[in-house]
Amino acid sequence: MFRRREPVPFAFVAEADRFRSNITPPPRPRRSRAQFFGQSLITLTVVGGLSGALLFGLPALQQDTSGSTGVHQSEAAHR
């Protein structure tokens, strides 16, 4: 592969970081109460679903430490 012989001017990148426009963007429109409550309801639904899944999923993830004793107890109950 060959290298470039002429210098590459990267000064424009440094100047772009310092450049500030004197034109400000228009302010964001305020959300109405219906939009605010709708977004809050969606957020609460998602958070409630995740916490419910965690609540009901944790017992399924627990390791059964009494694995061998549970089998013997169930065999004794059927006799």
mmJSON file of the N, C-alpha and C atoms, coordinates in Angstrom:
{"data_MODEL":{"atom_site":{
"group_PDB":["ATOM","ATOM","ATOM","ATOM","ATOM","ATOM","ATOM","ATOM","ATOM","ATOM","ATOM","ATOM","ATOM","ATOM","ATOM","ATOM","ATOM","ATOM","ATOM","ATOM","ATOM","ATOM","ATOM","ATOM","ATOM","ATOM","ATOM","ATOM","ATOM","ATOM","ATOM","ATOM","ATOM","ATOM","ATOM","ATOM","ATOM","ATOM","ATOM","ATOM","ATOM","ATOM","ATOM","ATOM","ATOM","ATOM","ATOM","ATOM","ATOM","ATOM","ATOM","ATOM","ATOM","ATOM","ATOM","ATOM","ATOM","ATOM","ATOM","ATOM","ATOM","ATOM","ATOM","ATOM","ATOM","ATOM","ATOM","ATOM","ATOM","ATOM","ATOM","ATOM","ATOM","ATOM","ATOM","ATOM","ATOM","ATOM","ATOM","ATOM","ATOM","ATOM","ATOM","ATOM","ATOM","ATOM","ATOM","ATOM","ATOM","ATOM","ATOM","ATOM","ATOM","ATOM","ATOM","ATOM","ATOM","ATOM","ATOM","ATOM","ATOM","ATOM","ATOM","ATOM","ATOM","ATOM","ATOM","ATOM","ATOM","ATOM","ATOM","ATOM","ATOM","ATOM","ATOM","ATOM","ATOM","ATOM","ATOM","ATOM","ATOM","ATOM","ATOM","ATOM","ATOM","ATOM","ATOM","ATOM","ATOM","ATOM","ATOM","ATOM","ATOM","ATOM","ATOM","ATOM","ATOM","ATOM","ATOM","ATOM","ATOM","ATOM","ATOM","ATOM","ATOM","ATOM","ATOM","ATOM","ATOM","ATOM","ATOM","ATOM","ATOM","ATOM","ATOM","ATOM","ATOM","ATOM","ATOM","ATOM","ATOM","ATOM","ATOM","ATOM","ATOM","ATOM","ATOM","ATOM","ATOM","ATOM","ATOM","ATOM","ATOM","ATOM","ATOM","ATOM","ATOM","ATOM","ATOM","ATOM","ATOM","ATOM","ATOM","ATOM","ATOM","ATOM","ATOM","ATOM","ATOM","ATOM","ATOM","ATOM","ATOM","ATOM","ATOM","ATOM","ATOM","ATOM","ATOM","ATOM","ATOM","ATOM","ATOM","ATOM","ATOM","ATOM","ATOM","ATOM","ATOM","ATOM","ATOM","ATOM","ATOM","ATOM","ATOM","ATOM","ATOM","ATOM","ATOM","ATOM","ATOM","ATOM","ATOM","ATOM","ATOM","ATOM","ATOM","ATOM","ATOM","ATOM","ATOM","ATOM","ATOM","ATOM","ATOM","ATOM","ATOM"],
"id":[1,2,3,4,5,6,7,8,9,10,11,12,13,14,15,16,17,18,19,20,21,22,23,24,25,26,27,28,29,30,31,32,33,34,35,36,37,38,39,40,41,42,43,44,45,46,47,48,49,50,51,52,53,54,55,56,57,58,59,60,61,62,63,64,65,66,67,68,69,70,71,72,73,74,75,76,77,78,79,80,81,82,83,84,85,86,87,88,89,90,91,92,93,94,95,96,97,98,99,100,101,102,103,104,105,106,107,108,109,110,111,112,113,114,115,116,117,118,119,120,121,122,123,124,125,126,127,128,129,130,131,132,133,134,135,136,137,138,139,140,141,142,143,144,145,146,147,148,149,150,151,152,153,154,155,156,157,158,159,160,161,162,163,164,165,166,167,168,169,170,171,172,173,174,175,176,177,178,179,180,181,182,183,184,185,186,187,188,189,190,191,192,193,194,195,196,197,198,199,200,201,202,203,204,205,206,207,208,209,210,211,212,213,214,215,216,217,218,219,220,221,222,223,224,225,226,227,228,229,230,231,232,233,234,235,236,237],
"type_symbol":["N","C","C","N","C","C","N","C","C","N","C","C","N","C","C","N","C","C","N","C","C","N","C","C","N","C","C","N","C","C","N","C","C","N","C","C","N","C","C","N","C","C","N","C","C","N","C","C","N","C","C","N","C","C","N","C","C","N","C","C","N","C","C","N","C","C","N","C","C","N","C","C","N","C","C","N","C","C","N","C","C","N","C","C","N","C","C","N","C","C","N","C","C","N","C","C","N","C","C","N","C","C","N","C","C","N","C","C","N","C","C","N","C","C","N","C","C","N","C","C","N","C","C","N","C","C","N","C","C","N","C","C","N","C","C","N","C","C","N","C","C","N","C","C","N","C","C","N","C","C","N","C","C","N","C","C","N","C","C","N","C","C","N","C","C","N","C","C","N","C","C","N","C","C","N","C","C","N","C","C","N","C","C","N","C","C","N","C","C","N","C","C","N","C","C","N","C","C","N","C","C","N","C","C","N","C","C","N","C","C","N","C","C","N","C","C","N","C","C","N","C","C","N","C","C","N","C","C","N","C","C","N","C","C","N","C","C"],
"label_atom_id":["N","CA","C","N","CA","C","N","CA","C","N","CA","C","N","CA","C","N","CA","C","N","CA","C","N","CA","C","N","CA","C","N","CA","C","N","CA","C","N","CA","C","N","CA","C","N","CA","C","N","CA","C","N","CA","C","N","CA","C","N","CA","C","N","CA","C","N","CA","C","N","CA","C","N","CA","C","N","CA","C","N","CA","C","N","CA","C","N","CA","C","N","CA","C","N","CA","C","N","CA","C","N","CA","C","N","CA","C","N","CA","C","N","CA","C","N","CA","C","N","CA","C","N","CA","C","N","CA","C","N","CA","C","N","CA","C","N","CA","C","N","CA","C","N","CA","C","N","CA","C","N","CA","C","N","CA","C","N","CA","C","N","CA","C","N","CA","C","N","CA","C","N","CA","C","N","CA","C","N","CA","C","N","CA","C","N","CA","C","N","CA","C","N","CA","C","N","CA","C","N","CA","C","N","CA","C","N","CA","C","N","CA","C","N","CA","C","N","CA","C","N","CA","C","N","CA","C","N","CA","C","N","CA","C","N","CA","C","N","CA","C","N","CA","C","N","CA","C","N","CA","C","N","CA","C","N","CA","C","N","CA","C","N","CA","C","N","CA","C","N","CA","C","N","CA","C"],
"label_alt_id":[null,null,null,null,null,null,null,null,null,null,null,null,null,null,null,null,null,null,null,null,null,null,null,null,null,null,null,null,null,null,null,null,null,null,null,null,null,null,null,null,null,null,null,null,null,null,null,null,null,null,null,null,null,null,null,null,null,null,null,null,null,null,null,null,null,null,null,null,null,null,null,null,null,null,null,null,null,null,null,null,null,null,null,null,null,null,null,null,null,null,null,null,null,null,null,null,null,null,null,null,null,null,null,null,null,null,null,null,null,null,null,null,null,null,null,null,null,null,null,null,null,null,null,null,null,null,null,null,null,null,null,null,null,null,null,null,null,null,null,null,null,null,null,null,null,null,null,null,null,null,null,null,null,null,null,null,null,null,null,null,null,null,null,null,null,null,null,null,null,null,null,null,null,null,null,null,null,null,null,null,null,null,null,null,null,null,null,null,null,null,null,null,null,null,null,null,null,null,null,null,null,null,null,null,null,null,null,null,null,null,null,null,null,null,null,null,null,null,null,null,null,null,null,null,null,null,null,null,null,null,null,null,null,null,null,null,null],
"label_comp_id":["MET","MET","MET","PHE","PHE","PHE","ARG","ARG","ARG","ARG","ARG","ARG","ARG","ARG","ARG","GLU","GLU","GLU","PRO","PRO","PRO","VAL","VAL","VAL","PRO","PRO","PRO","PHE","PHE","PHE","ALA","ALA","ALA","PHE","PHE","PHE","VAL","VAL","VAL","ALA","ALA","ALA","GLU","GLU","GLU","ALA","ALA","ALA","ASP","ASP","ASP","ARG","ARG","ARG","PHE","PHE","PHE","ARG","ARG","ARG","SER","SER","SER","ASN","ASN","ASN","ILE","ILE","ILE","THR","THR","THR","PRO","PRO","PRO","PRO","PRO","PRO","PRO","PRO","PRO","ARG","ARG","ARG","PRO","PRO","PRO","ARG","ARG","ARG","ARG","ARG","ARG","SER","SER","SER","ARG","ARG","ARG","ALA","ALA","ALA","GLN","GLN","GLN","PHE","PHE","PHE","PHE","PHE","PHE","GLY","GLY","GLY","GLN","GLN","GLN","SER","SER","SER","LEU","LEU","LEU","ILE","ILE","ILE","THR","THR","THR","LEU","LEU","LEU","THR","THR","THR","VAL","VAL","VAL","VAL","VAL","VAL","GLY","GLY","GLY","GLY","GLY","GLY","LEU","LEU","LEU","SER","SER","SER","GLY","GLY","GLY","ALA","ALA","ALA","LEU","LEU","LEU","LEU","LEU","LEU","PHE","PHE","PHE","GLY","GLY","GLY","LEU","LEU","LEU","PRO","PRO","PRO","ALA","ALA","ALA","LEU","LEU","LEU","GLN","GLN","GLN","GLN","GLN","GLN","ASP","ASP","ASP","THR","THR","THR","SER","SER","SER","GLY","GLY","GLY","SER","SER","SER","THR","THR","THR","GLY","GLY","GLY","VAL","VAL","VAL","HIS","HIS","HIS","GLN","GLN","GLN","SER","SER","SER","GLU","GLU","GLU","ALA","ALA","ALA","ALA","ALA","ALA","HIS","HIS","HIS","ARG","ARG","ARG"],
"label_asym_id":["A","A","A","A","A","A","A","A","A","A","A","A","A","A","A","A","A","A","A","A","A","A","A","A","A","A","A","A","A","A","A","A","A","A","A","A","A","A","A","A","A","A","A","A","A","A","A","A","A","A","A","A","A","A","A","A","A","A","A","A","A","A","A","A","A","A","A","A","A","A","A","A","A","A","A","A","A","A","A","A","A","A","A","A","A","A","A","A","A","A","A","A","A","A","A","A","A","A","A","A","A","A","A","A","A","A","A","A","A","A","A","A","A","A","A","A","A","A","A","A","A","A","A","A","A","A","A","A","A","A","A","A","A","A","A","A","A","A","A","A","A","A","A","A","A","A","A","A","A","A","A","A","A","A","A","A","A","A","A","A","A","A","A","A","A","A","A","A","A","A","A","A","A","A","A","A","A","A","A","A","A","A","A","A","A","A","A","A","A","A","A","A","A","A","A","A","A","A","A","A","A","A","A","A","A","A","A","A","A","A","A","A","A","A","A","A","A","A","A","A","A","A","A","A","A","A","A","A","A","A","A","A","A","A","A","A","A"],
"label_entity_id":["1","1","1","1","1","1","1","1","1","1","1","1","1","1","1","1","1","1","1","1","1","1","1","1","1","1","1","1","1","1","1","1","1","1","1","1","1","1","1","1","1","1","1","1","1","1","1","1","1","1","1","1","1","1","1","1","1","1","1","1","1","1","1","1","1","1","1","1","1","1","1","1","1","1","1","1","1","1","1","1","1","1","1","1","1","1","1","1","1","1","1","1","1","1","1","1","1","1","1","1","1","1","1","1","1","1","1","1","1","1","1","1","1","1","1","1","1","1","1","1","1","1","1","1","1","1","1","1","1","1","1","1","1","1","1","1","1","1","1","1","1","1","1","1","1","1","1","1","1","1","1","1","1","1","1","1","1","1","1","1","1","1","1","1","1","1","1","1","1","1","1","1","1","1","1","1","1","1","1","1","1","1","1","1","1","1","1","1","1","1","1","1","1","1","1","1","1","1","1","1","1","1","1","1","1","1","1","1","1","1","1","1","1","1","1","1","1","1","1","1","1","1","1","1","1","1","1","1","1","1","1","1","1","1","1","1","1"],
"label_seq_id":[1,1,1,2,2,2,3,3,3,4,4,4,5,5,5,6,6,6,7,7,7,8,8,8,9,9,9,10,10,10,11,11,11,12,12,12,13,13,13,14,14,14,15,15,15,16,16,16,17,17,17,18,18,18,19,19,19,20,20,20,21,21,21,22,22,22,23,23,23,24,24,24,25,25,25,26,26,26,27,27,27,28,28,28,29,29,29,30,30,30,31,31,31,32,32,32,33,33,33,34,34,34,35,35,35,36,36,36,37,37,37,38,38,38,39,39,39,40,40,40,41,41,41,42,42,42,43,43,43,44,44,44,45,45,45,46,46,46,47,47,47,48,48,48,49,49,49,50,50,50,51,51,51,52,52,52,53,53,53,54,54,54,55,55,55,56,56,56,57,57,57,58,58,58,59,59,59,60,60,60,61,61,61,62,62,62,63,63,63,64,64,64,65,65,65,66,66,66,67,67,67,68,68,68,69,69,69,70,70,70,71,71,71,72,72,72,73,73,73,74,74,74,75,75,75,76,76,76,77,77,77,78,78,78,79,79,79],
"pdbx_PDB_ins_code":[null,null,null,null,null,null,null,null,null,null,null,null,null,null,null,null,null,null,null,null,null,null,null,null,null,null,null,null,null,null,null,null,null,null,null,null,null,null,null,null,null,null,null,null,null,null,null,null,null,null,null,null,null,null,null,null,null,null,null,null,null,null,null,null,null,null,null,null,null,null,null,null,null,null,null,null,null,null,null,null,null,null,null,null,null,null,null,null,null,null,null,null,null,null,null,null,null,null,null,null,null,null,null,null,null,null,null,null,null,null,null,null,null,null,null,null,null,null,null,null,null,null,null,null,null,null,null,null,null,null,null,null,null,null,null,null,null,null,null,null,null,null,null,null,null,null,null,null,null,null,null,null,null,null,null,null,null,null,null,null,null,null,null,null,null,null,null,null,null,null,null,null,null,null,null,null,null,null,null,null,null,null,null,null,null,null,null,null,null,null,null,null,null,null,null,null,null,null,null,null,null,null,null,null,null,null,null,null,null,null,null,null,null,null,null,null,null,null,null,null,null,null,null,null,null,null,null,null,null,null,null,null,null,null,null,null,null],
"Cartn_x":[0.847,0.0,0.896,0.487,1.275,0.7,1.531,1.111,0.917,0.048,-0.154,1.043,1.413,2.541,2.083,0.877,0.439,-0.219,-0.074,-0.702,-2.226,-2.895,-4.359,-4.796,-5.536,-5.925,-7.099,-6.791,-7.839,-8.205,-7.764,-8.058,-9.548,-10.257,-11.688,-12.457,-11.957,-12.623,-12.502,-11.325,-11.128,-11.933,-12.035,-12.824,-14.312,-14.761,-16.181,-16.613,-15.717,-16.066,-16.217,-15.471,-15.516,-16.596,-17.117,-18.085,-19.427,-19.969,-21.292,-22.156,-23.336,-24.25,-24.952,-25.297,-26.047,-27.55,-27.945,-29.359,-29.772,-30.737,-31.214,-32.405,-32.503,-33.658,-34.916,-36.065,-37.305,-37.53,-38.181,-38.414,-39.369,-39.192,-40.064,-41.471,-42.463,-43.831,-44.077,-44.817,-45.109,-46.099,-45.933,-46.854,-48.16,-49.236,-50.523,-50.661,-51.678,-51.89,-52.203,-52.942,-53.282,-52.018,-51.118,-49.866,-49.02,-48.976,-48.201,-48.741,-50.062,-50.65,-50.559,-50.642,-50.479,-49.084,-48.093,-46.718,-46.458,-47.038,-46.886,-47.529,-48.687,-49.375,-48.569,-47.99,-47.158,-45.934,-45.311,-44.13,-44.488,-45.592,-46.009,-46.357,-46.941,-47.275,-46.007,-45.022,-43.775,-43.035,-42.943,-42.247,-42.994,-44.321,-45.105,-44.955,-44.908,-44.723,-43.371,-42.337,-40.995,-40.862,-41.418,-41.322,-42.188,-43.341,-44.163,-43.474,-42.818,-42.075,-40.935,-40.287,-39.211,-39.76,-40.893,-41.502,-41.935,-42.574,-43.026,-41.927,-40.87,-39.795,-38.734,-38.572,-37.523,-37.717,-38.921,-39.046,-38.667,-38.894,-38.524,-37.013,-36.294,-34.85,-34.127,-34.829,-34.215,-33.794,-32.599,-32.145,-32.763,-33.189,-33.807,-32.707,-32.512,-31.451,-31.885,-33.181,-33.663,-34.09,-33.3,-33.652,-33.747,-32.778,-32.791,-33.76,-33.918,-34.818,-36.272,-36.577,-37.955,-38.42,-37.536,-37.903,-38.214,-37.417,-37.651,-38.94,-39.221,-40.449,-41.664,-41.62,-42.769,-42.969,-41.877,-42.013,-42.609,-42.239,-42.772,-44.256,-44.663,-46.067,-46.951,-46.448,-47.248,-47.356,-46.584,-46.603,-47.73],
"Cartn_y":[-1.175,0.0,1.243,2.247,3.462,4.501,5.392,6.449,7.741,8.567,9.872,10.772,11.522,12.425,13.808,14.224,15.566,15.523,16.56,16.577,16.715,16.048,16.1,17.137,18.142,19.199,18.752,18.541,18.177,19.345,20.533,21.7,22.001,21.665,21.962,21.169,20.008,19.223,19.918,20.446,21.167,22.449,23.126,24.346,24.065,22.928,22.595,22.4,21.925,21.759,23.106,24.086,25.396,26.301,25.993,26.873,26.803,27.95,28.032,28.947,28.51,29.304,30.327,31.465,32.461,32.29,31.242,30.951,29.855,30.166,29.175,28.441,27.148,26.402,26.827,26.63,27.014,26.13,26.638,25.824,24.677,23.605,22.448,22.778,22.286,22.517,21.686,22.259,21.561,20.44,19.349,18.228,18.542,18.069,18.261,17.27,17.471,16.562,15.148,15.036,13.711,12.975,13.68,13.055,12.664,13.529,13.238,12.003,11.941,10.789,9.522,9.659,8.498,7.907,8.782,8.3,7.718,8.329,7.792,6.417,6.253,4.96,3.88,4.23,3.263,2.895,3.886,3.623,2.727,3.017,2.191,0.773,0.625,-0.712,-1.522,-0.893,-1.602,-1.959,-1.014,-1.281,-2.347,-2.276,-3.292,-4.671,-4.729,-6.021,-6.626,-5.799,-6.317,-6.755,-5.967,-6.361,-7.584,-7.717,-8.915,-10.153,-10.005,-11.14,-11.545,-10.562,-10.86,-11.517,-11.026,-11.571,-13.023,-13.313,-14.684,-15.58,-14.998,-15.802,-16.215,-15.471,-15.81,-17.182,-17.581,-18.925,-20.038,-19.812,-20.82,-20.903,-19.847,-19.842,-20.357,-20.562,-21.064,-22.515,-22.843,-24.222,-25.014,-26.203,-27.067,-27.778,-27.399,-28.006,-29.327,-29.575,-30.826,-31.78,-31.881,-32.701,-34.175,-34.739,-36.183,-36.525,-35.651,-35.967,-35.859,-35.004,-34.881,-36.139,-36.829,-38.064,-39.15,-39.255,-40.273,-39.994,-38.757,-38.436,-38.749,-38.497,-38.785,-40.302,-41.08,-42.527,-43.078,-42.515,-42.984,-42.617,-41.542,-41.12,-42.028,-42.614,-43.449,-44.895,-45.275,-46.658,-46.915],
"Cartn_z":[0.0,0.0,0.0,-0.695,-0.737,0.227,0.669,1.588,0.812,1.312,0.688,0.955,-0.04,0.119,0.557,0.156,0.522,1.905,2.687,4.016,3.89,4.775,4.762,5.789,5.386,6.328,7.204,8.465,9.412,10.317,9.953,10.775,10.786,9.732,9.679,10.726,11.119,12.156,13.496,13.806,15.062,15.075,13.938,13.875,14.023,13.565,13.647,15.093,15.957,17.371,18.067,17.64,18.295,17.721,16.548,15.897,16.608,16.926,17.535,16.674,16.434,15.637,16.517,15.936,16.681,16.489,15.777,15.56,16.526,17.364,18.335,17.746,18.015,17.507,18.268,17.657,18.344,19.571,20.599,21.798,21.508,22.25,22.075,22.56,21.86,22.357,23.613,24.536,25.79,25.526,26.272,26.135,26.851,26.29,26.941,28.093,28.908,30.034,29.554,28.482,27.954,27.495,26.834,26.404,27.603,28.615,29.813,30.529,30.73,31.414,30.564,29.251,28.381,28.458,28.453,28.561,29.944,30.979,32.326,32.442,31.825,31.863,31.148,30.019,29.29,30.121,30.755,31.591,32.767,33.432,34.568,34.131,32.959,32.456,32.182,31.562,31.258,32.544,33.474,34.736,35.537,35.556,36.261,35.638,34.324,33.653,33.945,33.922,34.215,35.667,36.575,37.985,38.269,37.617,37.781,37.239,36.097,35.536,36.454,37.049,37.994,39.25,39.726,40.934,40.744,39.607,39.368,38.822,38.269,37.691,38.681,39.764,40.731,41.385,41.791,42.362,41.38,40.106,39.11,38.936,39.27,39.123,40.358,41.454,42.674,42.477,42.968,42.883,44.021,43.691,44.694,45.472,46.724,47.529,48.14,48.213,48.798,47.682,46.632,45.474,45.799,46.506,46.762,47.902,48.896,50.011,49.582,48.598,48.126,47.426,46.74,46.051,47.078,48.143,49.147,49.911,50.169,50.894,50.058,48.744,47.917,47.757,47.722,47.645,48.933,50.064,51.335,51.475,50.892,50.979,50.134,49.053,48.183,48.683,49.679,50.16,51.08],
"occupancy":[1.0,1.0,1.0,1.0,1.0,1.0,1.0,1.0,1.0,1.0,1.0,1.0,1.0,1.0,1.0,1.0,1.0,1.0,1.0,1.0,1.0,1.0,1.0,1.0,1.0,1.0,1.0,1.0,1.0,1.0,1.0,1.0,1.0,1.0,1.0,1.0,1.0,1.0,1.0,1.0,1.0,1.0,1.0,1.0,1.0,1.0,1.0,1.0,1.0,1.0,1.0,1.0,1.0,1.0,1.0,1.0,1.0,1.0,1.0,1.0,1.0,1.0,1.0,1.0,1.0,1.0,1.0,1.0,1.0,1.0,1.0,1.0,1.0,1.0,1.0,1.0,1.0,1.0,1.0,1.0,1.0,1.0,1.0,1.0,1.0,1.0,1.0,1.0,1.0,1.0,1.0,1.0,1.0,1.0,1.0,1.0,1.0,1.0,1.0,1.0,1.0,1.0,1.0,1.0,1.0,1.0,1.0,1.0,1.0,1.0,1.0,1.0,1.0,1.0,1.0,1.0,1.0,1.0,1.0,1.0,1.0,1.0,1.0,1.0,1.0,1.0,1.0,1.0,1.0,1.0,1.0,1.0,1.0,1.0,1.0,1.0,1.0,1.0,1.0,1.0,1.0,1.0,1.0,1.0,1.0,1.0,1.0,1.0,1.0,1.0,1.0,1.0,1.0,1.0,1.0,1.0,1.0,1.0,1.0,1.0,1.0,1.0,1.0,1.0,1.0,1.0,1.0,1.0,1.0,1.0,1.0,1.0,1.0,1.0,1.0,1.0,1.0,1.0,1.0,1.0,1.0,1.0,1.0,1.0,1.0,1.0,1.0,1.0,1.0,1.0,1.0,1.0,1.0,1.0,1.0,1.0,1.0,1.0,1.0,1.0,1.0,1.0,1.0,1.0,1.0,1.0,1.0,1.0,1.0,1.0,1.0,1.0,1.0,1.0,1.0,1.0,1.0,1.0,1.0,1.0,1.0,1.0,1.0,1.0,1.0,1.0,1.0,1.0,1.0,1.0,1.0,1.0,1.0,1.0,1.0,1.0,1.0],
"B_iso_or_equiv":[0.0,0.0,0.0,0.0,0.0,0.0,0.0,0.0,0.0,0.0,0.0,0.0,0.0,0.0,0.0,0.0,0.0,0.0,0.0,0.0,0.0,0.0,0.0,0.0,0.0,0.0,0.0,0.0,0.0,0.0,0.0,0.0,0.0,0.0,0.0,0.0,0.0,0.0,0.0,0.0,0.0,0.0,0.0,0.0,0.0,0.0,0.0,0.0,0.0,0.0,0.0,0.0,0.0,0.0,0.0,0.0,0.0,0.0,0.0,0.0,0.0,0.0,0.0,0.0,0.0,0.0,0.0,0.0,0.0,0.0,0.0,0.0,0.0,0.0,0.0,0.0,0.0,0.0,0.0,0.0,0.0,0.0,0.0,0.0,0.0,0.0,0.0,0.0,0.0,0.0,0.0,0.0,0.0,0.0,0.0,0.0,0.0,0.0,0.0,0.0,0.0,0.0,0.0,0.0,0.0,0.0,0.0,0.0,0.0,0.0,0.0,0.0,0.0,0.0,0.0,0.0,0.0,0.0,0.0,0.0,0.0,0.0,0.0,0.0,0.0,0.0,0.0,0.0,0.0,0.0,0.0,0.0,0.0,0.0,0.0,0.0,0.0,0.0,0.0,0.0,0.0,0.0,0.0,0.0,0.0,0.0,0.0,0.0,0.0,0.0,0.0,0.0,0.0,0.0,0.0,0.0,0.0,0.0,0.0,0.0,0.0,0.0,0.0,0.0,0.0,0.0,0.0,0.0,0.0,0.0,0.0,0.0,0.0,0.0,0.0,0.0,0.0,0.0,0.0,0.0,0.0,0.0,0.0,0.0,0.0,0.0,0.0,0.0,0.0,0.0,0.0,0.0,0.0,0.0,0.0,0.0,0.0,0.0,0.0,0.0,0.0,0.0,0.0,0.0,0.0,0.0,0.0,0.0,0.0,0.0,0.0,0.0,0.0,0.0,0.0,0.0,0.0,0.0,0.0,0.0,0.0,0.0,0.0,0.0,0.0,0.0,0.0,0.0,0.0,0.0,0.0,0.0,0.0,0.0,0.0,0.0,0.0],
"pdbx_formal_charge":[null,null,null,null,null,null,null,null,null,null,null,null,null,null,null,null,null,null,null,null,null,null,null,null,null,null,null,null,null,null,null,null,null,null,null,null,null,null,null,null,null,null,null,null,null,null,null,null,null,null,null,null,null,null,null,null,null,null,null,null,null,null,null,null,null,null,null,null,null,null,null,null,null,null,null,null,null,null,null,null,null,null,null,null,null,null,null,null,null,null,null,null,null,null,null,null,null,null,null,null,null,null,null,null,null,null,null,null,null,null,null,null,null,null,null,null,null,null,null,null,null,null,null,null,null,null,null,null,null,null,null,null,null,null,null,null,null,null,null,null,null,null,null,null,null,null,null,null,null,null,null,null,null,null,null,null,null,null,null,null,null,null,null,null,null,null,null,null,null,null,null,null,null,null,null,null,null,null,null,null,null,null,null,null,null,null,null,null,null,null,null,null,null,null,null,null,null,null,null,null,null,null,null,null,null,null,null,null,null,null,null,null,null,null,null,null,null,null,null,null,null,null,null,null,null,null,null,null,null,null,null,null,null,null,null,null,null],
"auth_seq_id":[1,1,1,2,2,2,3,3,3,4,4,4,5,5,5,6,6,6,7,7,7,8,8,8,9,9,9,10,10,10,11,11,11,12,12,12,13,13,13,14,14,14,15,15,15,16,16,16,17,17,17,18,18,18,19,19,19,20,20,20,21,21,21,22,22,22,23,23,23,24,24,24,25,25,25,26,26,26,27,27,27,28,28,28,29,29,29,30,30,30,31,31,31,32,32,32,33,33,33,34,34,34,35,35,35,36,36,36,37,37,37,38,38,38,39,39,39,40,40,40,41,41,41,42,42,42,43,43,43,44,44,44,45,45,45,46,46,46,47,47,47,48,48,48,49,49,49,50,50,50,51,51,51,52,52,52,53,53,53,54,54,54,55,55,55,56,56,56,57,57,57,58,58,58,59,59,59,60,60,60,61,61,61,62,62,62,63,63,63,64,64,64,65,65,65,66,66,66,67,67,67,68,68,68,69,69,69,70,70,70,71,71,71,72,72,72,73,73,73,74,74,74,75,75,75,76,76,76,77,77,77,78,78,78,79,79,79],
"auth_comp_id":["MET","MET","MET","PHE","PHE","PHE","ARG","ARG","ARG","ARG","ARG","ARG","ARG","ARG","ARG","GLU","GLU","GLU","PRO","PRO","PRO","VAL","VAL","VAL","PRO","PRO","PRO","PHE","PHE","PHE","ALA","ALA","ALA","PHE","PHE","PHE","VAL","VAL","VAL","ALA","ALA","ALA","GLU","GLU","GLU","ALA","ALA","ALA","ASP","ASP","ASP","ARG","ARG","ARG","PHE","PHE","PHE","ARG","ARG","ARG","SER","SER","SER","ASN","ASN","ASN","ILE","ILE","ILE","THR","THR","THR","PRO","PRO","PRO","PRO","PRO","PRO","PRO","PRO","PRO","ARG","ARG","ARG","PRO","PRO","PRO","ARG","ARG","ARG","ARG","ARG","ARG","SER","SER","SER","ARG","ARG","ARG","ALA","ALA","ALA","GLN","GLN","GLN","PHE","PHE","PHE","PHE","PHE","PHE","GLY","GLY","GLY","GLN","GLN","GLN","SER","SER","SER","LEU","LEU","LEU","ILE","ILE","ILE","THR","THR","THR","LEU","LEU","LEU","THR","THR","THR","VAL","VAL","VAL","VAL","VAL","VAL","GLY","GLY","GLY","GLY","GLY","GLY","LEU","LEU","LEU","SER","SER","SER","GLY","GLY","GLY","ALA","ALA","ALA","LEU","LEU","LEU","LEU","LEU","LEU","PHE","PHE","PHE","GLY","GLY","GLY","LEU","LEU","LEU","PRO","PRO","PRO","ALA","ALA","ALA","LEU","LEU","LEU","GLN","GLN","GLN","GLN","GLN","GLN","ASP","ASP","ASP","THR","THR","THR","SER","SER","SER","GLY","GLY","GLY","SER","SER","SER","THR","THR","THR","GLY","GLY","GLY","VAL","VAL","VAL","HIS","HIS","HIS","GLN","GLN","GLN","SER","SER","SER","GLU","GLU","GLU","ALA","ALA","ALA","ALA","ALA","ALA","HIS","HIS","HIS","ARG","ARG","ARG"],
"auth_asym_id":["A","A","A","A","A","A","A","A","A","A","A","A","A","A","A","A","A","A","A","A","A","A","A","A","A","A","A","A","A","A","A","A","A","A","A","A","A","A","A","A","A","A","A","A","A","A","A","A","A","A","A","A","A","A","A","A","A","A","A","A","A","A","A","A","A","A","A","A","A","A","A","A","A","A","A","A","A","A","A","A","A","A","A","A","A","A","A","A","A","A","A","A","A","A","A","A","A","A","A","A","A","A","A","A","A","A","A","A","A","A","A","A","A","A","A","A","A","A","A","A","A","A","A","A","A","A","A","A","A","A","A","A","A","A","A","A","A","A","A","A","A","A","A","A","A","A","A","A","A","A","A","A","A","A","A","A","A","A","A","A","A","A","A","A","A","A","A","A","A","A","A","A","A","A","A","A","A","A","A","A","A","A","A","A","A","A","A","A","A","A","A","A","A","A","A","A","A","A","A","A","A","A","A","A","A","A","A","A","A","A","A","A","A","A","A","A","A","A","A","A","A","A","A","A","A","A","A","A","A","A","A","A","A","A","A","A","A"],
"auth_atom_id":["N","CA","C","N","CA","C","N","CA","C","N","CA","C","N","CA","C","N","CA","C","N","CA","C","N","CA","C","N","CA","C","N","CA","C","N","CA","C","N","CA","C","N","CA","C","N","CA","C","N","CA","C","N","CA","C","N","CA","C","N","CA","C","N","CA","C","N","CA","C","N","CA","C","N","CA","C","N","CA","C","N","CA","C","N","CA","C","N","CA","C","N","CA","C","N","CA","C","N","CA","C","N","CA","C","N","CA","C","N","CA","C","N","CA","C","N","CA","C","N","CA","C","N","CA","C","N","CA","C","N","CA","C","N","CA","C","N","CA","C","N","CA","C","N","CA","C","N","CA","C","N","CA","C","N","CA","C","N","CA","C","N","CA","C","N","CA","C","N","CA","C","N","CA","C","N","CA","C","N","CA","C","N","CA","C","N","CA","C","N","CA","C","N","CA","C","N","CA","C","N","CA","C","N","CA","C","N","CA","C","N","CA","C","N","CA","C","N","CA","C","N","CA","C","N","CA","C","N","CA","C","N","CA","C","N","CA","C","N","CA","C","N","CA","C","N","CA","C","N","CA","C","N","CA","C","N","CA","C","N","CA","C","N","CA","C","N","CA","C","N","CA","C","N","CA","C"],
"pdbx_PDB_model_num":[1,1,1,1,1,1,1,1,1,1,1,1,1,1,1,1,1,1,1,1,1,1,1,1,1,1,1,1,1,1,1,1,1,1,1,1,1,1,1,1,1,1,1,1,1,1,1,1,1,1,1,1,1,1,1,1,1,1,1,1,1,1,1,1,1,1,1,1,1,1,1,1,1,1,1,1,1,1,1,1,1,1,1,1,1,1,1,1,1,1,1,1,1,1,1,1,1,1,1,1,1,1,1,1,1,1,1,1,1,1,1,1,1,1,1,1,1,1,1,1,1,1,1,1,1,1,1,1,1,1,1,1,1,1,1,1,1,1,1,1,1,1,1,1,1,1,1,1,1,1,1,1,1,1,1,1,1,1,1,1,1,1,1,1,1,1,1,1,1,1,1,1,1,1,1,1,1,1,1,1,1,1,1,1,1,1,1,1,1,1,1,1,1,1,1,1,1,1,1,1,1,1,1,1,1,1,1,1,1,1,1,1,1,1,1,1,1,1,1,1,1,1,1,1,1,1,1,1,1,1,1,1,1,1,1,1,1]
}}}
